[in-house]
Amino acid sequence: MEPGVHVATAVTALPVPPSWRQEARTLAKITAPIAAGFLAEMAMNFSDTLIIGRVVGGVALGAVSLSAGVLFGLLTACMGVISVVGAFAAQSHGAGDRAALARTIRQGFWVATMLSLPAMVVGWYLPPILARLGQDAQVVAIADEYLKGLVWCFLPYMWFTVLRNFVTALHRTVSTMVITIAAIGINLALVYSLVTGALGLPRFGVRGAGFGTSLVSLGMFVALALHVATAKGLREYRIFEGVLRFDAALCGRILRVGLPAGGMSAAEGGLFLTVQLLVGTLGVIALAANQIAFTFLTIVFMIPAALSQAATARVGFGLGSGNLAAARRSGLVALGLSTAYMAVMGILMWAKPEAAVSIFLDPDDPAAAEVLPLAASLIVIAAVYQIVDGGQIIAMGALRGLNDTTIPLLLGLLGYWVIGMGSGYAFGFVLGHGAVGVWWGLALGLAASASLLTWRFHRRTRALLLAQAR
C-alpha cells in the first residue's frame, strides 16, 4: 500500500459493495458533467481555430495548430501527473479523513506549479526549436507570436485541474461542467476581440488568441476556486487555508505515483502524433483523411475519457473505505459501460462511415473525392479499435485509483510502441498498405494495451481481496 494514503482498517466483516446497477448509475452521474466539460473545451479550441483561420489566414492556422499541439501535449502529460491527486483525494474521502483530503489538494497546487513553470519555459522557447527542425520562417514567426500569449494559460489551467480532481473525488462534478460551458461564449468573444480589436479592446492579432485563452483559463480557475470556497459541502474542507505550506513528503508521494501516470499520457499522445507524422509522409490526401478520422474519434472518445476519471474516483473511494469489493466492481462496471458505448458507436460508424466523414468536407473541393473514401476506410478500422481504446483508458483510470501506475506504464509502452507502432510500420510501409496498414497496427497496439491493463486490474484487485479475506 502507498505510504501516507488513508485506507479504512479494522474491518470486522467484509463490506457489501453496491449493486452493479447502483454502481452504473453513480458512474454515469459523475461522468456526464465531466464529458460535457471536455466537449466544451473542444468547442473552445475549435472556436480559436475558426477565428484564426478566417481572420488571419491559412498559414497562421497551420502555425497555431503546430505550436498549440506541442504545448497542449505537454499540458496533457502534466495533467496525467496531477490525476493522482484525484486518486489520493478519493481514497481520503472513502476513509472519511477530511484533513488528509485537504492536504492532498493543497500540495497538488504545489506540484502543479512545479510542473507548469518549466513547461512554460519550453513553450516560450519553442519557436527557435521549430526553426532548428526546419520549419518555415513565417510559420515560426507566427508560432512565436501565438505562444507568447498562450503559455500563460498553463499554470491557471493546471490549478483548475487540481480543483477539478477535488470535486470529482467528492462526486460533485456539475460545477466544472457549468463553468466550462459558460467559458465557451466568453472565450469566443474575448479571442475574437483581442485578435481583431473589436469591442474597444487592443488588436493583438495572433497573440491575442493566446492571451484570450490564457485569460479564460484564469477565469475558469477563479470561478471554480470561488465555488469550492463557498459551496456547502465543499467549503468545510478549507482547501485554501495553509495552501502556502509546502509538504515535501506528500509532494514526493504525488510525484512518485504521478510521474508514471504522466508518462502513460505522454506515451499515448506520442503514439498518435507519430501515426500522424508517418501518415503525413504518404501525401496530403492521406494526411487529410487521417486528420478527419482523428478529429471525429476524439469527439467520440470524450465519454470514455470522462468515465476514466470517474473510475479513478470510485475505485479510490472503495480502496479508501476498505471496501475492496466495491473498488473492483467500480472498475469492472466502468469497463462494461465503456465497452457498451463504444460498441454502439462502432456499429454506427461501421454502417455509415461516409456520413461521419462528409461533415468535415466541402463537396465542391476537388480533393474531397479522394479524401472521402480513404477517410471512410479509416473510420471503419476505428469502429473496430475504439472499443479496445475505450477499454484501455478505463483500465488505466481504475489502476490509478489503486495507486498502480509504474507497471501500467511499462505495459502501455509495450502495447503502444512495441506492438502498435511496430506492426503499424510493418503493415503500412514494409507490406505497402499505407495509411490503412498504419491504422490496423494502431488498432492492434491499443487492443494489446487494453488486454494487458485490464488483466493487471483484475490481478491487483483479486490479490487485494484475498489479502483482506485472510
DRENDO-1510 file (C-alpha; in Angstrom, 1 decimal, always signed):
<recs>
REC; n; res; u; v; w
REC; 1; MET; +0.0; +0.0; +0.0 .
REC; 2; GLU; +1.2; +3.5; -0.8 .
REC; 3; PRO; +2.5; +5.1; +2.4 .
REC; 4; GLY; +0.5; +8.1; +3.5 .
REC; 5; VAL; -2.7; +7.1; +1.7 .
REC; 6; HIS; -5.5; +6.7; +4.1 .
REC; 7; VAL; -7.4; +3.4; +3.9 .
REC; 8; ALA; -10.0; +2.3; +6.3 .
REC; 9; THR; -8.8; -0.6; +8.5 .
REC; 10; ALA; -10.2; -2.7; +11.4 .
REC; 11; VAL; -12.9; -4.1; +9.2 .
REC; 12; THR; -14.8; -6.7; +11.2 .
REC; 13; ALA; -16.8; -8.0; +8.3 .
REC; 14; LEU; -16.2; -7.6; +4.6 .
REC; 15; PRO; -18.4; -4.7; +3.4 .
REC; 16; VAL; -21.1; -5.4; +0.8 .
REC; 17; PRO; -20.4; -3.5; -2.5 .
REC; 18; PRO; -23.1; -1.5; -4.3 .
REC; 19; SER; -25.1; -3.5; -6.8 .
REC; 20; TRP; -24.0; -3.4; -10.5 .
REC; 21; ARG; -26.9; -1.2; -11.3 .
REC; 22; GLN; -26.3; +1.2; -8.5 .
REC; 23; GLU; -22.6; +1.5; -9.4 .
REC; 24; ALA; -23.5; +2.1; -13.1 .
REC; 25; ARG; -25.9; +5.0; -12.0 .
REC; 26; THR; -23.2; +6.5; -9.8 .
REC; 27; LEU; -20.6; +6.3; -12.5 .
REC; 28; ALA; -23.0; +7.9; -15.1 .
REC; 29; LYS; -23.8; +10.7; -12.6 .
REC; 30; ILE; -20.1; +11.5; -12.2 .
REC; 31; THR; -19.2; +11.0; -15.8 .
REC; 32; ALA; -21.9; +13.1; -17.6 .
REC; 33; PRO; -20.8; +16.6; -16.4 .
REC; 34; ILE; -17.1; +15.7; -16.9 .
REC; 35; ALA; -17.8; +14.6; -20.5 .
REC; 36; ALA; -19.9; +17.8; -21.1 .
REC; 37; GLY; -16.9; +19.9; -19.8 .
REC; 38; PHE; -14.5; +18.0; -22.1 .
REC; 39; LEU; -16.7; +18.7; -25.1 .
REC; 40; ALA; -17.0; +22.3; -24.1 .
REC; 41; GLU; -13.2; +22.6; -24.0 .
REC; 42; MET; -13.1; +21.1; -27.5 .
REC; 43; ALA; -15.6; +23.7; -28.6 .
REC; 44; MET; -13.3; +26.5; -27.3 .
REC; 45; ASN; -10.3; +25.1; -29.2 .
REC; 46; PHE; -12.5; +24.9; -32.3 .
REC; 47; SER; -13.6; +28.5; -32.0 .
REC; 48; ASP; -10.0; +29.6; -31.6 .
REC; 49; THR; -9.1; +27.7; -34.8 .
REC; 50; LEU; -12.1; +29.1; -36.7 .
REC; 51; ILE; -11.3; +32.7; -35.7 .
REC; 52; ILE; -7.6; +32.5; -36.6 .
REC; 53; GLY; -8.2; +30.7; -39.9 .
REC; 54; ARG; -10.9; +33.1; -41.1 .
REC; 55; VAL; -9.4; +36.4; -39.8 .
REC; 56; VAL; -5.6; +35.9; -40.0 .
REC; 57; GLY; -5.3; +33.2; -42.7 .
REC; 58; GLY; -4.3; +29.6; -43.5 .
REC; 59; VAL; -0.6; +30.0; -42.8 .
REC; 60; ALA; -1.4; +31.3; -39.3 .
REC; 61; LEU; -3.8; +28.4; -38.8 .
REC; 62; GLY; -1.1; +25.9; -39.5 .
REC; 63; ALA; +1.4; +27.7; -37.3 .
REC; 64; VAL; -1.0; +27.9; -34.4 .
REC; 65; SER; -2.1; +24.2; -34.8 .
REC; 66; LEU; +1.6; +23.1; -34.7 .
REC; 67; SER; +2.6; +25.2; -31.7 .
REC; 68; ALA; -0.5; +24.6; -29.7 .
REC; 69; GLY; -0.3; +20.8; -30.4 .
REC; 70; VAL; +3.1; +20.7; -28.8 .
REC; 71; LEU; +2.2; +22.9; -25.8 .
REC; 72; PHE; -1.1; +21.0; -25.2 .
REC; 73; GLY; +0.8; +17.7; -25.4 .
REC; 74; LEU; +2.9; +18.9; -22.5 .
REC; 75; LEU; -0.2; +20.0; -20.7 .
REC; 76; THR; -1.8; +16.6; -21.2 .
REC; 77; ALA; +1.3; +14.9; -19.7 .
REC; 78; CYS; +1.3; +17.2; -16.7 .
REC; 79; MET; -2.4; +16.7; -16.2 .
REC; 80; GLY; -1.6; +12.9; -16.1 .
REC; 81; VAL; +0.7; +13.5; -13.2 .
REC; 82; ILE; -1.9; +15.6; -11.4 .
REC; 83; SER; -4.6; +12.9; -11.9 .
REC; 84; VAL; -3.2; +11.0; -8.9 .
REC; 85; VAL; -4.2; +13.9; -6.7 .
REC; 86; GLY; -7.7; +12.9; -7.5 .
REC; 87; ALA; -7.0; +9.3; -6.6 .
REC; 88; PHE; -5.4; +10.2; -3.3 .
REC; 89; ALA; -8.3; +12.6; -2.5 .
REC; 90; ALA; -10.9; +9.9; -3.3 .
REC; 91; GLN; -9.1; +7.4; -1.0 .
REC; 92; SER; -9.1; +10.0; +1.8 .
REC; 93; HIS; -12.8; +10.7; +1.1 .
REC; 94; GLY; -13.5; +7.0; +1.3 .
REC; 95; ALA; -11.6; +6.8; +4.6 .
REC; 96; GLY; -13.6; +9.8; +6.0 .
REC; 97; ASP; -10.4; +11.8; +6.5 .
REC; 98; ARG; -11.2; +15.4; +5.5 .
REC; 99; ALA; -7.9; +16.7; +6.8 .
REC; 100; ALA; -5.9; +14.3; +4.6 .
REC; 101; LEU; -8.0; +15.1; +1.6 .
REC; 102; ALA; -7.5; +18.9; +2.0 .
REC; 103; ARG; -3.7; +18.4; +2.5 .
REC; 104; THR; -3.6; +16.4; -0.8 .
REC; 105; ILE; -5.3; +19.2; -2.7 .
REC; 106; ARG; -3.1; +21.9; -1.2 .
REC; 107; GLN; +0.0; +20.0; -2.2 .
REC; 108; GLY; -1.5; +19.3; -5.6 .
REC; 109; PHE; -1.2; +23.1; -6.2 .
REC; 110; TRP; +2.5; +22.9; -5.4 .
REC; 111; VAL; +3.1; +20.0; -7.7 .
REC; 112; ALA; +1.0; +21.7; -10.5 .
REC; 113; THR; +3.2; +24.8; -10.1 .
REC; 114; MET; +6.4; +22.8; -10.2 .
REC; 115; LEU; +5.4; +21.1; -13.4 .
REC; 116; SER; +4.0; +24.2; -15.0 .
REC; 117; LEU; +6.9; +26.6; -14.7 .
REC; 118; PRO; +9.4; +24.5; -16.7 .
REC; 119; ALA; +6.7; +23.6; -19.3 .
REC; 120; MET; +6.0; +27.3; -19.7 .
REC; 121; VAL; +9.7; +27.9; -20.4 .
REC; 122; VAL; +9.6; +25.2; -23.0 .
REC; 123; GLY; +6.6; +26.8; -24.6 .
REC; 124; TRP; +8.3; +30.3; -24.6 .
REC; 125; TYR; +11.4; +29.0; -26.4 .
REC; 126; LEU; +9.6; +26.5; -28.7 .
REC; 127; PRO; +9.8; +28.7; -31.8 .
REC; 128; PRO; +13.6; +28.6; -32.1 .
REC; 129; ILE; +13.4; +24.8; -31.7 .
REC; 130; LEU; +10.9; +24.7; -34.5 .
REC; 131; ALA; +13.2; +26.7; -36.6 .
REC; 132; ARG; +16.1; +24.3; -36.0 .
REC; 133; LEU; +13.8; +21.5; -37.0 .
REC; 134; GLY; +13.4; +23.1; -40.4 .
REC; 135; GLN; +10.0; +24.8; -40.1 .
REC; 136; ASP; +9.3; +27.7; -42.5 .
REC; 137; ALA; +10.4; +31.1; -41.2 .
REC; 138; GLN; +6.9; +32.5; -41.5 .
REC; 139; VAL; +5.4; +29.6; -39.5 .
REC; 140; VAL; +8.0; +30.1; -36.8 .
REC; 141; ALA; +7.3; +33.8; -36.5 .
REC; 142; ILE; +3.6; +33.3; -36.2 .
REC; 143; ALA; +4.1; +30.5; -33.7 .
REC; 144; ASP; +6.3; +32.8; -31.6 .
REC; 145; GLU; +3.5; +35.4; -31.5 .
REC; 146; TYR; +0.8; +32.9; -30.5 .
REC; 147; LEU; +2.9; +31.2; -27.9 .
REC; 148; LYS; +3.9; +34.5; -26.2 .
REC; 149; GLY; +0.2; +34.8; -25.3 .
REC; 150; LEU; -0.7; +31.1; -24.9 .
REC; 151; VAL; +2.0; +30.0; -22.4 .
REC; 152; TRP; +0.2; +32.0; -19.6 .
REC; 153; CYS; -2.7; +29.6; -19.7 .
REC; 154; PHE; -0.6; +26.7; -18.5 .
REC; 155; LEU; -0.4; +27.5; -14.7 .
REC; 156; PRO; -4.1; +28.6; -14.1 .
REC; 157; TYR; -5.4; +25.6; -16.1 .
REC; 158; MET; -3.2; +23.2; -14.1 .
REC; 159; TRP; -4.6; +24.8; -10.9 .
REC; 160; PHE; -8.1; +24.4; -12.4 .
REC; 161; THR; -7.3; +20.7; -13.0 .
REC; 162; VAL; -6.3; +20.3; -9.3 .
REC; 163; LEU; -9.7; +21.6; -8.2 .
REC; 164; ARG; -11.5; +19.5; -10.8 .
REC; 165; ASN; -9.8; +16.5; -9.3 .
REC; 166; PHE; -11.1; +17.6; -5.9 .
REC; 167; VAL; -14.7; +17.9; -6.9 .
REC; 168; THR; -14.5; +14.7; -8.9 .
REC; 169; ALA; -13.2; +12.8; -5.8 .
REC; 170; LEU; -16.3; +14.1; -3.9 .
REC; 171; HIS; -18.6; +13.0; -6.8 .
REC; 172; ARG; -19.6; +16.7; -7.4 .
REC; 173; THR; -18.7; +17.4; -11.0 .
REC; 174; VAL; -21.6; +19.6; -12.1 .
REC; 175; SER; -19.8; +22.8; -11.2 .
REC; 176; THR; -16.9; +22.1; -13.6 .
REC; 177; MET; -19.4; +21.5; -16.4 .
REC; 178; VAL; -21.2; +24.7; -15.8 .
REC; 179; ILE; -18.0; +26.7; -15.7 .
REC; 180; THR; -16.6; +25.2; -18.8 .
REC; 181; ILE; -19.7; +25.6; -20.9 .
REC; 182; ALA; -20.0; +29.2; -19.8 .
REC; 183; ALA; -16.4; +29.7; -20.9 .
REC; 184; ILE; -17.3; +28.8; -24.5 .
REC; 185; GLY; -19.1; +32.1; -25.2 .
REC; 186; ILE; -16.6; +34.2; -23.2 .
REC; 187; ASN; -13.7; +32.6; -25.0 .
REC; 188; LEU; -15.3; +33.2; -28.4 .
REC; 189; ALA; -16.0; +36.9; -27.7 .
REC; 190; LEU; -12.6; +37.6; -26.0 .
REC; 191; VAL; -10.5; +35.8; -28.6 .
REC; 192; TYR; -12.3; +37.5; -31.5 .
REC; 193; SER; -12.0; +40.9; -29.8 .
REC; 194; LEU; -8.3; +40.5; -29.0 .
REC; 195; VAL; -7.5; +39.2; -32.4 .
REC; 196; THR; -9.4; +41.9; -34.4 .
REC; 197; GLY; -9.6; +44.8; -31.9 .
REC; 198; ALA; -13.4; +44.6; -31.6 .
REC; 199; LEU; -15.3; +45.9; -28.6 .
REC; 200; GLY; -12.7; +48.6; -27.9 .
REC; 201; LEU; -10.0; +46.1; -27.0 .
REC; 202; PRO; -6.4; +46.3; -28.3 .
REC; 203; ARG; -5.8; +44.4; -31.6 .
REC; 204; PHE; -3.1; +41.8; -30.9 .
REC; 205; GLY; -3.6; +39.6; -33.9 .
REC; 206; VAL; -2.5; +36.0; -33.4 .
REC; 207; ARG; -1.0; +36.8; -30.0 .
REC; 208; GLY; -4.5; +38.0; -28.9 .
REC; 209; ALA; -5.8; +34.4; -29.4 .
REC; 210; GLY; -3.2; +33.2; -27.0 .
REC; 211; PHE; -4.0; +36.0; -24.5 .
REC; 212; GLY; -7.7; +35.3; -24.7 .
REC; 213; THR; -7.3; +31.6; -24.0 .
REC; 214; SER; -5.0; +32.4; -21.1 .
REC; 215; LEU; -7.5; +34.9; -19.6 .
REC; 216; VAL; -10.3; +32.4; -19.9 .
REC; 217; SER; -8.2; +29.7; -18.2 .
REC; 218; LEU; -7.6; +32.1; -15.3 .
REC; 219; GLY; -11.3; +32.9; -15.2 .
REC; 220; MET; -12.2; +29.2; -15.0 .
REC; 221; PHE; -9.8; +28.6; -12.1 .
REC; 222; VAL; -11.1; +31.7; -10.2 .
REC; 223; ALA; -14.7; +30.6; -10.8 .
REC; 224; LEU; -14.1; +27.1; -9.5 .
REC; 225; ALA; -12.0; +28.3; -6.6 .
REC; 226; LEU; -14.9; +30.6; -5.5 .
REC; 227; HIS; -17.3; +27.7; -5.8 .
REC; 228; VAL; -15.0; +25.4; -3.7 .
REC; 229; ALA; -14.5; +28.2; -1.1 .
REC; 230; THR; -18.2; +29.0; -0.7 .
REC; 231; ALA; -20.4; +26.0; -1.6 .
REC; 232; LYS; -22.0; +23.9; +1.1 .
REC; 233; GLY; -20.2; +20.5; +1.3 .
REC; 234; LEU; -17.0; +21.9; -0.2 .
REC; 235; ARG; -16.2; +25.0; +1.9 .
REC; 236; GLU; -15.9; +22.8; +5.0 .
REC; 237; TYR; -12.6; +21.4; +3.7 .
REC; 238; ARG; -11.0; +24.8; +3.9 .
REC; 239; ILE; -8.8; +24.0; +0.9 .
REC; 240; PHE; -7.1; +27.4; +0.7 .
REC; 241; GLU; -6.2; +27.7; +4.4 .
REC; 242; GLY; -2.5; +26.9; +4.7 .
REC; 243; VAL; -2.1; +26.4; +1.0 .
REC; 244; LEU; +1.3; +28.1; +1.1 .
REC; 245; ARG; +2.7; +25.5; +3.5 .
REC; 246; PHE; +4.9; +23.0; +1.5 .
REC; 247; ASP; +4.8; +19.3; +2.5 .
REC; 248; ALA; +7.9; +17.8; +0.8 .
REC; 249; ALA; +6.9; +14.2; +1.8 .
REC; 250; LEU; +3.4; +14.4; +0.3 .
REC; 251; CYS; +4.6; +16.2; -2.8 .
REC; 252; GLY; +7.1; +13.4; -3.2 .
REC; 253; ARG; +4.4; +10.7; -3.0 .
REC; 254; ILE; +2.3; +12.6; -5.6 .
REC; 255; LEU; +5.2; +12.7; -7.9 .
REC; 256; ARG; +6.3; +9.1; -7.3 .
REC; 257; VAL; +2.9; +7.8; -8.3 .
REC; 258; GLY; +2.0; +10.6; -10.7 .
REC; 259; LEU; +5.1; +10.7; -12.9 .
REC; 260; PRO; +4.5; +7.2; -14.4 .
REC; 261; ALA; +0.8; +8.3; -14.9 .
REC; 262; GLY; +2.0; +11.4; -16.8 .
REC; 263; GLY; +4.4; +9.2; -18.7 .
REC; 264; MET; +1.5; +7.0; -19.8 .
REC; 265; SER; -0.4; +10.0; -21.1 .
REC; 266; ALA; +2.7; +11.2; -22.9 .
REC; 267; ALA; +3.3; +7.7; -24.4 .
REC; 268; GLU; -0.3; +7.5; -25.7 .
REC; 269; GLY; -0.2; +11.1; -27.1 .
REC; 270; GLY; +3.2; +10.4; -28.7 .
REC; 271; LEU; +1.8; +7.3; -30.4 .
REC; 272; PHE; -1.0; +9.3; -32.1 .
REC; 273; LEU; +1.4; +12.1; -33.0 .
REC; 274; THR; +3.8; +9.6; -34.6 .
REC; 275; VAL; +1.0; +8.0; -36.5 .
REC; 276; GLN; +0.1; +11.4; -37.9 .
REC; 277; LEU; +3.8; +12.0; -38.9 .
REC; 278; LEU; +4.0; +8.6; -40.6 .
REC; 279; VAL; +0.8; +9.1; -42.5 .
REC; 280; GLY; +1.9; +12.5; -43.5 .
REC; 281; THR; +4.9; +11.0; -45.4 .
REC; 282; LEU; +2.3; +9.3; -47.6 .
REC; 283; GLY; +1.0; +12.5; -49.1 .
REC; 284; VAL; -1.5; +15.3; -48.4 .
REC; 285; ILE; -4.6; +13.1; -49.2 .
REC; 286; ALA; -3.6; +10.5; -46.6 .
REC; 287; LEU; -2.8; +13.3; -44.1 .
REC; 288; ALA; -6.2; +15.0; -44.6 .
REC; 289; ALA; -8.0; +11.7; -44.3 .
REC; 290; ASN; -6.1; +10.8; -41.1 .
REC; 291; GLN; -6.8; +14.2; -39.6 .
REC; 292; ILE; -10.6; +13.9; -40.3 .
REC; 293; ALA; -10.7; +10.5; -38.8 .
REC; 294; PHE; -8.8; +11.5; -35.7 .
REC; 295; THR; -11.0; +14.6; -35.2 .
REC; 296; PHE; -14.1; +12.5; -35.3 .
REC; 297; LEU; -12.7; +9.9; -33.0 .
REC; 298; THR; -11.6; +12.5; -30.5 .
REC; 299; ILE; -15.2; +13.7; -30.1 .
REC; 300; VAL; -16.4; +10.1; -29.6 .
REC; 301; PHE; -13.6; +9.4; -27.1 .
REC; 302; MET; -14.6; +12.1; -24.7 .
REC; 303; ILE; -17.1; +9.8; -23.0 .
REC; 304; PRO; -14.6; +7.1; -22.1 .
REC; 305; ALA; -12.1; +9.8; -21.1 .
REC; 306; ALA; -14.6; +11.2; -18.7 .
REC; 307; LEU; -15.6; +7.8; -17.5 .
REC; 308; SER; -11.9; +7.0; -16.8 .
REC; 309; GLN; -11.8; +9.9; -14.3 .
REC; 310; ALA; -15.0; +8.7; -12.7 .
REC; 311; ALA; -13.5; +5.2; -12.4 .
REC; 312; THR; -10.4; +6.7; -10.7 .
REC; 313; ALA; -12.6; +8.4; -8.1 .
REC; 314; ARG; -14.8; +5.4; -7.5 .
REC; 315; VAL; -12.0; +2.8; -7.3 .
REC; 316; GLY; -10.1; +5.2; -5.0 .
REC; 317; PHE; -13.2; +5.7; -2.8 .
REC; 318; GLY; -13.6; +1.9; -2.5 .
REC; 319; LEU; -10.0; +1.4; -1.6 .
REC; 320; GLY; -10.0; +4.2; +1.0 .
REC; 321; SER; -13.2; +2.9; +2.7 .
REC; 322; GLY; -11.8; -0.6; +2.9 .
REC; 323; ASN; -14.5; -1.9; +0.6 .
REC; 324; LEU; -12.2; -3.6; -1.9 .
REC; 325; ALA; -15.0; -5.5; -3.5 .
REC; 326; ALA; -16.7; -2.1; -4.3 .
REC; 327; ALA; -13.4; -0.8; -5.7 .
REC; 328; ARG; -13.1; -3.9; -8.0 .
REC; 329; ARG; -16.8; -3.6; -9.0 .
REC; 330; SER; -16.4; +0.1; -9.9 .
REC; 331; GLY; -13.6; -0.7; -12.3 .
REC; 332; LEU; -15.4; -3.6; -13.9 .
REC; 333; VAL; -18.7; -1.6; -14.3 .
REC; 334; ALA; -16.8; +1.2; -15.9 .
REC; 335; LEU; -15.2; -1.2; -18.3 .
REC; 336; GLY; -18.6; -2.6; -19.2 .
REC; 337; LEU; -20.1; +0.8; -19.7 .
REC; 338; SER; -17.3; +1.9; -21.9 .
REC; 339; THR; -17.5; -1.3; -24.0 .
REC; 340; ALA; -21.2; -0.9; -24.5 .
REC; 341; TYR; -21.0; +2.8; -25.5 .
REC; 342; MET; -18.0; +2.2; -27.8 .
REC; 343; ALA; -19.7; -0.9; -29.4 .
REC; 344; VAL; -22.8; +1.2; -30.2 .
REC; 345; MET; -20.7; +4.0; -31.7 .
REC; 346; GLY; -18.6; +1.4; -33.6 .
REC; 347; ILE; -21.8; -0.1; -35.2 .
REC; 348; LEU; -23.0; +3.3; -36.3 .
REC; 349; MET; -19.5; +4.2; -37.7 .
REC; 350; TRP; -19.3; +0.8; -39.5 .
REC; 351; ALA; -22.7; +1.2; -41.0 .
REC; 352; LYS; -22.3; +4.8; -42.2 .
REC; 353; PRO; -18.6; +5.8; -42.4 .
REC; 354; GLU; -19.2; +8.3; -45.2 .
REC; 355; ALA; -21.8; +10.2; -43.1 .
REC; 356; ALA; -19.2; +10.6; -40.3 .
REC; 357; VAL; -16.6; +11.9; -42.7 .
REC; 358; SER; -18.7; +14.1; -45.0 .
REC; 359; ILE; -19.4; +16.7; -42.3 .
REC; 360; PHE; -15.7; +17.7; -42.5 .
REC; 361; LEU; -15.5; +18.0; -46.3 .
REC; 362; ASP; -16.6; +20.7; -48.7 .
REC; 363; PRO; -18.3; +18.8; -51.6 .
REC; 364; ASP; -17.1; +21.5; -54.0 .
REC; 365; ASP; -13.4; +20.8; -53.1 .
REC; 366; PRO; -11.8; +18.8; -55.9 .
REC; 367; ALA; -9.7; +16.8; -53.3 .
REC; 368; ALA; -12.8; +15.7; -51.5 .
REC; 369; ALA; -13.4; +12.8; -53.9 .
REC; 370; GLU; -10.0; +11.4; -53.0 .
REC; 371; VAL; -10.1; +12.1; -49.3 .
REC; 372; LEU; -13.6; +10.8; -48.6 .
REC; 373; PRO; -13.1; +7.0; -49.4 .
REC; 374; LEU; -9.8; +6.9; -47.6 .
REC; 375; ALA; -11.1; +8.7; -44.5 .
REC; 376; ALA; -14.2; +6.4; -44.6 .
REC; 377; SER; -11.8; +3.4; -44.6 .
REC; 378; LEU; -10.0; +4.7; -41.6 .
REC; 379; ILE; -13.3; +5.2; -39.8 .
REC; 380; VAL; -14.2; +1.6; -40.4 .
REC; 381; ILE; -11.0; +0.5; -38.8 .
REC; 382; ALA; -11.6; +2.9; -36.0 .
REC; 383; ALA; -15.0; +1.3; -35.4 .
REC; 384; VAL; -13.1; -1.9; -34.5 .
REC; 385; TYR; -10.3; -0.4; -32.4 .
REC; 386; GLN; -12.2; +2.2; -30.5 .
REC; 387; ILE; -13.9; -0.5; -28.4 .
REC; 388; VAL; -10.5; -1.5; -27.0 .
REC; 389; ASP; -9.3; +2.1; -27.0 .
REC; 390; GLY; -12.1; +2.9; -24.5 .
REC; 391; GLY; -11.1; -0.2; -22.5 .
REC; 392; GLN; -7.5; +0.8; -22.1 .
REC; 393; ILE; -8.3; +4.3; -20.9 .
REC; 394; ILE; -10.8; +2.9; -18.4 .
REC; 395; ALA; -8.4; +0.3; -17.1 .
REC; 396; MET; -5.7; +3.0; -16.8 .
REC; 397; GLY; -8.0; +5.2; -14.7 .
REC; 398; ALA; -9.1; +2.2; -12.5 .
REC; 399; LEU; -5.5; +1.3; -11.8 .
REC; 400; ARG; -4.7; +4.9; -11.0 .
REC; 401; GLY; -7.4; +4.6; -8.3 .
REC; 402; LEU; -5.3; +1.8; -6.8 .
REC; 403; ASN; -2.1; +4.0; -7.0 .
REC; 404; ASP; -0.8; +1.5; -9.5 .
REC; 405; THR; +1.0; +3.4; -12.2 .
REC; 406; THR; +4.5; +2.1; -12.8 .
REC; 407; ILE; +3.7; -1.4; -14.1 .
REC; 408; PRO; +0.8; +0.0; -16.2 .
REC; 409; LEU; +3.3; +2.5; -17.8 .
REC; 410; LEU; +5.5; -0.5; -18.9 .
REC; 411; LEU; +2.5; -2.4; -20.1 .
REC; 412; GLY; +1.4; +0.6; -22.1 .
REC; 413; LEU; +4.8; +1.2; -23.7 .
REC; 414; LEU; +4.8; -2.5; -24.7 .
REC; 415; GLY; +1.3; -2.2; -26.2 .
REC; 416; TYR; +1.6; +1.3; -27.8 .
REC; 417; TRP; +5.1; +1.3; -29.1 .
REC; 418; VAL; +6.4; -2.2; -29.5 .
REC; 419; ILE; +3.2; -3.9; -30.7 .
REC; 420; GLY; +1.3; -0.9; -32.1 .
REC; 421; MET; +3.9; +1.2; -33.7 .
REC; 422; GLY; +6.0; -1.9; -34.8 .
REC; 423; SER; +3.1; -3.6; -36.5 .
REC; 424; GLY; +1.8; -0.3; -37.9 .
REC; 425; TYR; +5.1; +0.5; -39.6 .
REC; 426; ALA; +5.3; -3.1; -40.9 .
REC; 427; PHE; +1.7; -3.1; -42.2 .
REC; 428; GLY; +1.9; +0.4; -43.6 .
REC; 429; PHE; +5.4; +0.6; -45.1 .
REC; 430; VAL; +7.0; -2.8; -45.3 .
REC; 431; LEU; +3.9; -4.5; -46.6 .
REC; 432; GLY; +2.8; -1.4; -48.5 .
REC; 433; HIS; -0.8; -1.0; -47.1 .
REC; 434; GLY; -0.3; +2.8; -46.5 .
REC; 435; ALA; -2.4; +4.7; -44.0 .
REC; 436; VAL; -4.8; +1.7; -43.7 .
REC; 437; GLY; -1.9; -0.5; -42.6 .
REC; 438; VAL; -0.7; +2.0; -40.1 .
REC; 439; TRP; -4.2; +2.2; -38.6 .
REC; 440; TRP; -4.5; -1.6; -38.3 .
REC; 441; GLY; -1.2; -1.5; -36.4 .
REC; 442; LEU; -2.6; +1.2; -34.1 .
REC; 443; ALA; -5.7; -1.0; -33.5 .
REC; 444; LEU; -3.5; -4.0; -32.6 .
REC; 445; GLY; -1.4; -1.9; -30.2 .
REC; 446; LEU; -4.5; -0.5; -28.5 .
REC; 447; ALA; -6.0; -4.0; -28.2 .
REC; 448; ALA; -2.8; -5.3; -26.6 .
REC; 449; SER; -2.7; -2.3; -24.2 .
REC; 450; ALA; -6.3; -2.8; -23.2 .
REC; 451; SER; -5.9; -6.5; -22.6 .
REC; 452; LEU; -2.7; -6.1; -20.5 .
REC; 453; LEU; -4.1; -3.2; -18.4 .
REC; 454; THR; -7.4; -5.0; -17.8 .
REC; 455; TRP; -5.5; -8.1; -16.8 .
REC; 456; ARG; -3.4; -6.0; -14.4 .
REC; 457; PHE; -6.5; -4.5; -12.8 .
REC; 458; HIS; -8.1; -8.0; -12.4 .
REC; 459; ARG; -4.9; -9.4; -10.8 .
REC; 460; ARG; -4.4; -6.4; -8.5 .
REC; 461; THR; -7.9; -6.3; -7.1 .
REC; 462; ARG; -8.1; -10.1; -6.7 .
REC; 463; ALA; -4.9; -10.1; -4.7 .
REC; 464; LEU; -6.1; -7.2; -2.5 .
REC; 465; LEU; -9.4; -9.1; -1.9 .
REC; 466; LEU; -7.6; -12.3; -1.0 .
REC; 467; ALA; -5.3; -10.4; +1.4 .
REC; 468; GLN; -8.3; -8.7; +3.1 .
REC; 469; ALA; -10.2; -12.0; +3.5 .
REC; 470; ARG; -7.3; -13.6; +5.4 .
</recs>
